[in-house]
Amino acid sequence: MRKKVKENRINEVVKNLKPNKVVLFIIDPRKYHSVHLKILKGVIKTKKFSGIYITVNKPYDALIKYLKENNIPADNIFFIDAISKSV
């Protein structure tokens, strides 16, 4: 099922996520940084979910630095870096 969610409802959507589900967030590029951070904080820090993060626009090292700067633990996240070889 696909739903469009306004940015101000991201926290509500993340709060209602159930464990063991597959979720794909497609983010408007103009709002990427603010929405991306809300989703990561909600899913990783608040809900304490583990999962797979596929990055196609930021190299792994830059992403880990970004997570550390925002106090988001990456211990339970498996990263698939699809950009580093091409950078």
Secondary structure, DSSP 8 states (H G I E B T S, - for coil): ------GGGHHHHHHT--TT--------GGGHHHHHHHHHIIIIIIS---EEEEESSS-HHHHHHHHHHTT---TTEEEEESSGGG-
